[in-house]
Amino acid sequence: MLYQIYDFQKALLQPLTSWARATSETLLNVTNPISLIPGSERIAASFELLHRLGKEYKKTEFGIRSINAYGSDVVVQEKVLLEKPFCKLIHFKRFADDIDVIKSMQQDPKVLIVAPLSGHHSTLLRDTVTTMLQDHQVYITDWTDARMVPKDQGEFSLDEYVHYIEDFIRLIGAEDLHVISVCQPTVPVLGAVSLMASRGEATPKSMIMMGGPIDARNSPTQVNSLATNKSIEWFESHTIYNVPPPYPGAGRRVYPGFLQHLGFIAMNPSNHMQSHWDYFQNLVRGDELDAKAHIRFYDEYNAVLDMDANYYLQTIKTVFKDHALPNGTWEVSGELVKPESIKHTRLLTVEGELDDISGSGQTRAAHKLCAGIPDENKAHYEASGAGHYGIFSGRRWRKQVYPRIQAFIRGNEIKKLSKLESPS
């Protein structure tokens, strides 16, 4: 019943939030005499905040129409290269009129960004994609909200996730591909590449793993502790619900997005309260730049998706309880995952100094597991002052992290990185 109650609550709040937005705009309308009353800005800001706190947030678009590459404005179009029931593989195709620019872009490395399937939509990586498009041919996994997948399409598991990545790598072409995994997908990406290597298939030129739980026993965070302290039965009884009609996925067992969102907020409630208070103050002062930054972040942060229950519960057990990958016991569809089989793929791990989602050393653990990769082909980078989101979005991503990834992909900075941050 919880899902139905939530939907009913949304329906009740919709008139209130619409009225709050209309009232705010009315109070700020310069043609309205009420806008001249002292304190009207504060009242309007209160109604605008009420609107944003109660409104429904839907998936936003990537909205990347153009970028600057090689000193020229380049048009960008999204193309769905492959569509599976639970994911689309999107290619951001670049177009230019200048022949030299076209030739340069054709020589750019191909990059597959594997977005996390952990509550938010892949558009959370908009800044990642926009930045990478300047110097790379970019592909990304765009995960589908499980409530929109009809039940007759079957369940989605962690095993299926790994097989999806294998298929995407084969389709793009492993020989010329660099795979970037952000947070949660570091585990299934390492699983996919390991299995491909064990079978003798071609593997990507490099793996760049950012802020993920390769070994969640290292510097456990609040996220890790919750998964460790609660039983699988607890997760199944407290977080799993059936999708109700009229959604296409009616009857599917999922971990609802709205519950995940409550969990996100509960991790740092004071930070979110402060952020909303700052937004209110910015509205009162008329500081549009900071107010718009708040809106952009929370439009994305508050838009969440449902995850198939089988995938969610399997991930909790495999990654956070059994630690099957670092323990060498993880099997995917009956095949043992052996990272030591990887020999011809270079490895870069990236961690944020202040990451409170994936603790220090959790991603770096990939170096020990990938014993078959020569040391000269492995590097690690810790982004000073960066939290979890800072390693793939915002100023620190663009100024600190991206230049090192760009150089690593082109193969001209690995010795420097290895010398500075030698993996142990």
C-alpha positions in Angstrom: 0.0 0.0 0.0 2.9 2.4 0.6 3.4 3.0 -3.2 -0.3 3.8 -3.6 -0.2 6.1 -0.6 2.8 8.0 -2.0 1.0 8.4 -5.4 -2.1 9.6 -3.6 0.0 12.1 -1.7 1.5 13.4 -4.9 -1.9 13.9 -6.4 -3.0 15.9 -3.3 0.0 18.1 -3.3 -0.1 19.0 -7.0 -2.8 21.7 -6.6 -1.0 23.2 -3.6 2.4 23.4 -5.4 0.8 24.8 -8.5 -1.0 27.4 -6.4 2.3 28.2 -4.5 4.1 28.8 -7.8 1.3 31.0 -9.2 1.2 33.0 -6.0 4.9 33.6 -6.0 4.9 34.8 -9.6 2.0 37.1 -8.8 3.7 38.7 -5.9 6.8 39.4 -8.0 5.0 40.7 -11.0 6.0 44.4 -11.4 2.6 45.3 -12.8 0.9 44.1 -9.6 0.7 46.8 -7.0 1.1 44.2 -4.2 4.7 43.7 -5.4 5.5 47.2 -4.1 4.5 46.2 -0.5 7.5 45.9 1.8 8.3 42.2 2.5 6.6 41.0 -0.7 9.9 39.5 -1.9 10.2 37.4 1.3 6.6 36.2 1.0 7.1 35.3 -2.7 10.3 33.4 -1.8 8.4 31.4 0.8 5.8 30.3 -1.7 8.5 29.5 -4.3 10.3 27.3 -1.7 7.0 25.6 -0.8 6.5 24.9 -4.5 9.9 23.3 -4.9 9.6 21.2 -1.7 6.3 19.7 -2.8 6.4 19.4 -6.6 7.0 16.2 -8.4 10.5 15.9 -10.1 10.7 14.0 -13.3 13.7 12.9 -15.3 15.4 15.8 -17.0 17.0 15.7 -20.4 20.8 15.8 -21.0 20.1 18.9 -23.1 23.6 19.0 -24.6 23.0 20.7 -27.9 26.5 21.9 -28.7 30.0 22.0 -27.2 33.3 23.7 -28.1 35.8 21.3 -29.7 39.1 22.2 -31.4 38.2 25.9 -31.2 34.9 25.5 -33.0 31.2 25.3 -32.0 30.1 21.7 -32.6 26.5 20.4 -32.8 25.7 17.4 -30.6 22.8 15.0 -31.2 21.7 12.0 -29.0 21.4 8.7 -30.9 20.1 5.5 -29.3 22.6 2.9 -30.5 21.0 -0.1 -28.7 17.9 -0.4 -26.6 17.4 -3.2 -24.1 14.4 -3.5 -21.7 16.3 -1.9 -18.8 18.8 0.3 -20.5 19.5 2.4 -23.6 23.0 2.8 -25.0 23.2 6.5 -26.1 25.8 7.9 -28.5 26.4 11.7 -28.4 27.2 12.3 -32.0 29.1 15.4 -32.9 28.7 17.4 -36.1 30.9 20.2 -37.6 31.3 22.1 -40.9 35.1 22.5 -40.7 36.9 19.6 -42.4 39.9 19.8 -40.0 37.6 19.7 -37.0 35.8 16.7 -38.3 39.1 14.9 -38.9 40.3 15.7 -35.4 37.0 14.5 -33.9 37.2 11.2 -35.8 40.6 10.6 -34.2 39.3 11.2 -30.7 39.2 8.2 -28.3 35.9 6.4 -27.8 34.7 6.4 -24.2 31.8 4.4 -22.7 30.5 6.1 -19.5 28.7 3.5 -17.4 26.3 5.5 -15.3 25.3 4.3 -11.8 22.0 2.5 -11.3 21.5 3.5 -7.7 18.5 5.8 -7.6 19.3 8.7 -9.8 19.0 9.0 -13.6 22.1 8.9 -15.8 21.5 12.7 -16.5 23.2 13.2 -13.1 26.4 12.8 -15.2 25.5 15.7 -17.6 28.6 17.6 -16.5 30.7 14.5 -17.0 29.4 14.0 -20.5 29.6 17.7 -21.5 33.3 17.9 -20.4 34.3 14.6 -22.1 32.7 15.6 -25.4 35.3 18.2 -26.0 38.0 15.6 -26.6 36.2 12.2 -26.9 33.6 10.2 -28.8 31.1 9.6 -25.9 28.6 6.8 -25.2 26.6 6.4 -22.0 24.3 3.9 -20.4 20.8 5.4 -19.8 19.1 3.2 -17.3 15.3 2.8 -17.5 13.0 3.3 -14.5 11.9 -0.2 -13.6 8.3 0.9 -13.0 8.1 1.6 -16.7 9.3 -1.9 -17.8 6.4 -4.3 -18.3 6.6 -7.4 -16.0 6.6 -9.7 -19.0 10.1 -8.4 -19.9 11.5 -10.4 -17.0 13.5 -9.5 -14.0 16.8 -7.5 -14.0 19.7 -8.8 -11.9 23.3 -7.9 -11.2 24.2 -10.7 -13.6 22.1 -9.1 -16.3 23.8 -5.8 -15.6 27.2 -7.4 -16.2 25.9 -9.0 -19.5 24.5 -5.6 -20.6 28.0 -4.0 -20.2 29.6 -6.9 -22.1 27.2 -6.4 -25.0 27.8 -2.6 -25.1 31.5 -3.1 -25.1 31.3 -5.6 -28.0 29.0 -3.3 -30.0 31.2 -0.2 -29.7 34.4 -2.3 -30.2 36.6 -3.2 -27.3 39.9 -2.6 -29.1 39.4 1.2 -29.4 37.3 1.7 -26.2 38.0 3.3 -22.8 35.4 2.5 -20.1 34.6 4.9 -17.3 32.5 3.6 -14.4 31.2 6.1 -11.9 30.4 4.8 -8.4 28.2 1.7 -8.3 29.1 0.3 -11.7 32.8 -0.1 -10.9 31.9 -3.6 -9.7 29.9 -4.8 -12.6 32.3 -3.2 -15.1 35.2 -5.0 -13.5 33.2 -8.2 -13.6 32.3 -7.8 -17.3 35.9 -7.0 -18.3 37.2 -9.9 -16.2 34.8 -12.4 -17.8 35.7 -11.2 -21.3 39.4 -11.6 -20.5 38.9 -15.0 -19.1 37.2 -16.2 -22.2 40.0 -14.8 -24.4 37.8 -11.9 -25.8 39.2 -8.5 -26.6 39.0 -6.1 -23.7 38.9 -2.3 -23.5 42.1 -0.3 -23.8 41.5 1.1 -20.4 39.3 1.1 -17.4 38.8 4.3 -15.4 37.0 3.6 -12.1 35.7 6.5 -10.0 34.5 6.4 -6.4 33.1 2.8 -6.4 32.8 0.0 -3.8 35.3 -2.5 -5.3 36.1 -3.5 -1.7 33.5 -1.9 0.6 35.4 -3.2 3.7 37.9 -0.4 3.3 37.0 2.8 5.2 33.3 1.8 5.5 30.8 4.7 5.2 27.3 5.1 6.5 26.0 3.4 3.3 28.3 0.4 3.9 27.3 0.2 7.6 23.5 0.1 6.8 24.0 -2.8 4.2 26.2 -4.7 6.7 24.0 -4.3 9.8 20.7 -5.2 8.3 19.8 -8.6 7.0 18.7 -9.4 3.4 15.3 -10.3 4.9 15.1 -6.8 6.5 15.8 -5.1 3.1 13.2 -7.3 1.4 10.5 -6.5 3.9 11.3 -2.8 4.4 12.3 -1.6 0.9 10.7 -3.8 -1.7 7.2 -3.0 -3.0 5.0 -4.0 -6.0 4.5 -1.3 -8.7 0.8 -0.5 -8.8 -1.4 0.3 -11.8 -1.5 2.2 -14.1 2.3 2.1 -14.5 3.5 -0.2 -17.4 5.5 -2.2 -14.8 2.5 -2.9 -12.6 3.2 -6.0 -10.5 7.0 -5.7 -10.8 8.8 -5.9 -7.4 11.0 -2.8 -7.0 12.9 -0.7 -4.6 10.9 2.5 -5.2 12.7 5.7 -6.1 10.8 7.8 -3.5 12.2 5.5 -0.7 15.7 5.9 -2.1 15.3 9.7 -2.1 14.3 9.7 1.6 17.4 7.7 2.2 19.6 10.2 0.4 18.1 13.1 2.4 18.4 11.2 5.7 22.2 10.8 5.2 22.8 14.5 5.4 19.5 16.3 6.5 21.3 19.3 7.9 23.1 20.0 4.6 19.9 19.9 2.6 18.1 22.1 5.1 20.9 24.6 4.9 20.9 24.4 1.1 17.1 25.2 1.0 17.6 28.0 3.5 20.4 29.5 1.3 18.1 29.2 -1.7 15.4 31.1 0.2 17.8 33.8 1.1 19.1 34.0 -2.5 15.5 34.5 -3.7 14.9 37.3 -1.2 18.2 39.1 -2.2 17.5 38.5 -5.9 20.7 36.5 -6.4 19.5 34.7 -9.6 22.9 33.0 -10.3 23.1 31.1 -7.0 19.3 30.4 -7.1 19.6 28.9 -10.5 22.5 26.7 -9.4 20.3 25.4 -6.6 17.5 24.7 -9.0 19.7 22.8 -11.5 21.1 20.6 -8.7 17.9 19.7 -7.0 16.0 19.2 -10.3 18.4 16.4 -10.9 18.9 15.2 -7.4 15.2 14.9 -6.6 14.5 13.0 -9.8 14.8 9.3 -9.0 13.9 5.9 -10.5 12.8 2.5 -9.3 15.2 -0.4 -9.3 14.2 -4.0 -9.9 14.2 -5.8 -6.6 16.2 -8.7 -7.8 19.1 -6.4 -8.9 19.0 -4.3 -5.7 19.0 -7.3 -3.3 21.6 -9.1 -5.3 23.9 -6.1 -5.2 23.4 -5.7 -1.4 24.4 -9.3 -0.9 27.2 -9.6 -3.4 28.9 -6.2 -2.9 28.3 -5.2 0.7 27.7 -8.4 2.6 29.6 -11.2 0.9 32.3 -8.9 -0.6 32.4 -11.6 -3.3 34.6 -9.6 -5.7 37.6 -9.0 -3.4 37.1 -12.5 -1.8 37.3 -14.2 -5.2 33.9 -15.9 -4.9 31.7 -13.9 -7.3 30.1 -15.9 -10.0 28.1 -14.4 -12.8 25.7 -16.8 -14.5 27.9 -19.7 -13.3 31.3 -18.1 -14.4 33.8 -17.1 -11.8 34.9 -13.5 -12.0 38.8 -13.4 -12.1 40.1 -9.9 -12.4 43.7 -11.3 -12.5 42.8 -12.5 -16.0 42.9 -8.9 -17.3 46.3 -8.3 -18.9 45.9 -5.9 -21.8 43.6 -3.2 -20.2 45.2 -0.2 -18.5 43.7 0.8 -15.1 43.1 4.2 -13.5 41.3 4.5 -10.2 40.0 7.9 -8.9 38.9 8.7 -5.4 37.7 11.9 -3.6 39.5 12.9 -0.5 36.2 13.7 1.3 34.0 11.0 -0.3 31.3 9.9 2.2 29.7 7.4 -0.1 32.6 5.3 -1.2 35.4 5.5 1.4 39.1 5.8 0.9 40.7 2.7 -0.6 37.5 1.1 -1.8 38.1 1.9 -5.4 41.9 1.6 -5.2 41.4 -2.0 -4.2 41.0 -2.8 -7.9 44.8 -2.6 -8.3 45.4 -5.6 -6.1 42.7 -7.6 -7.7 44.0 -6.8 -11.2 47.3 -8.5 -10.6 47.7 -9.4 -14.3 48.0 -5.8 -15.4 51.6 -4.6 -15.3 52.3 -1.9 -12.7 53.4 0.5 -15.4 49.9 0.3 -16.8 48.2 1.2 -13.5 47.7 4.5 -11.8 45.7 6.1 -8.9 44.6 9.6 -8.3 43.0 11.2 -5.2 41.2 14.4 -5.8 42.0 16.7 -2.9 39.0 18.5 -1.3 36.5 16.5 -3.5 33.5 14.7 -2.1 31.6 12.0 -3.9 29.9 14.2 -6.5 33.0 16.4 -6.9 34.9 13.7 -8.7 32.5 13.7 -11.7 30.7 17.0 -11.5 31.5 20.6 -10.8 34.7 22.7 -10.6 36.9 20.0 -9.1 35.9 17.5 -11.7 36.6 19.9 -14.5 39.9 21.3 -13.1 41.4 18.4 -11.2 40.0 15.1 -12.3 39.2 15.5 -16.0 42.7 16.6 -17.1 44.2 13.5 -15.5 41.6 11.2 -17.1 42.1 12.9 -20.5 45.9 12.5 -20.2 45.6 8.9 -19.0 43.4 7.9 -21.9 45.9 9.3 -24.3 48.7 7.4 -22.5 51.0 10.3 -21.8 50.7 10.7 -18.0 50.5 7.2 -16.5 54.2 7.2 -15.3 53.7 10.6 -13.6 50.5 9.5 -11.9 52.0 6.2 -10.8 54.9 8.0 -9.3 52.8 10.4 -7.4 50.1 7.9 -6.3 51.7 4.4 -6.5 49.1 1.7 -5.8 50.0 -0.5 -2.9 
